Amino acid sequence: MFLVAIFLALLAGFVSANGGVITTPTNGTVIMPGESFAFSYDPMADYSISTYNYTVFLFTKLPSSLFSSTEWSNGHYFGRFDYPNYPAVPYSTHPAPANLTMPDFSQSPRTGWGSGANVTNATVYLLVLEEWLTGSDNFGLTMSLAINELIYNGTTSGS
């Protein structure tokens, strides 16, 4: 688990230095269950770099490995979006919304056997997995990962 966390942190740091950055919300932002929060992502797209799609997730725990397992991680899927950049996506048909809503993990997501759990001050991870290419030959799309740590259901301490 520790090695995977280091790998993901290094990968996110590398991508952040070259584009592919979650600009809002910033690391450490406290967001309450059910709260709408601003979301903004600055993709890799630039001259000679084409961004195709990016997918936004919220993980409540990082994966323990990069290999398949029956319980790889926990979290929420916000959606797959595109970004207007020529020539890859001349006109965005599915842009990301300006705001996302923090799921309420204390509630069951739907009918069925699922149930929720009430937690406070939990570190969660907003992830963006971006698909992009340059003008050189590539065996499949290049994928980059950006991660911001948020605080789910934060409480105030106090005087």
C-alpha positions, 0 to 999 in steps of 0.5 A, spaced: 500 500 500 505 504 501 509 503 495 502 504 491 501 511 495 508 513 493 507 511 486 501 515 485 504 521 488 510 521 484 506 520 478 501 526 480 507 530 481 510 529 475 503 530 471 502 537 475 509 539 473 507 538 465 500 540 465 494 536 467 492 539 474 486 539 478 486 547 480 479 547 484 478 544 489 485 545 492 488 540 496 486 540 503 479 543 502 473 541 506 467 539 503 461 536 506 456 531 504 451 533 499 455 540 498 456 542 491 463 544 490 467 548 484 471 543 480 476 546 474 481 541 471 487 544 466 488 539 461 495 537 458 492 540 451 497 545 448 500 546 441 502 539 439 498 535 445 491 533 444 486 532 450 481 527 448 477 525 454 478 525 462 474 521 467 473 524 474 473 519 480 473 520 488 476 515 492 475 514 499 481 509 499 487 509 495 488 502 491 493 497 495 496 495 488 495 496 481 493 489 479 486 487 479 482 485 485 475 484 487 476 490 492 481 495 488 478 501 491 472 505 494 469 511 492 464 515 487 464 516 479 463 523 477 463 522 469 467 522 463 468 529 460 471 532 454 475 539 453 475 543 447 482 543 443 483 543 436 484 538 432 482 533 437 476 536 440 474 542 436 467 542 439 466 539 446 460 535 446 460 533 454 464 538 458 465 538 465 460 541 469 463 547 473 460 544 480 460 537 482 456 534 488 460 531 494 456 524 495 453 522 502 457 516 503 452 515 509 446 513 505 445 507 500 447 509 493 441 505 491 436 500 492 439 493 494 444 490 499 449 496 499 449 501 505 453 507 507 457 509 513 458 515 517 465 518 517 468 525 519 474 528 517 476 523 512 481 524 507 479 523 500 482 523 493 479 527 487 482 523 481 482 525 474 485 520 469 486 524 462 487 521 455 492 525 451 497 524 445 502 528 441 504 528 434 508 522 435 507 515 434 503 512 440 501 505 442 494 507 445 492 513 448 497 516 453 494 517 460 496 521 466 493 522 473 492 528 477 490 527 484 488 532 490 487 530 497 480 533 500 477 532 507 470 529 507 465 531 512 470 536 516 468 538 523 471 544 526 474 544 533 474 549 538 473 555 542 
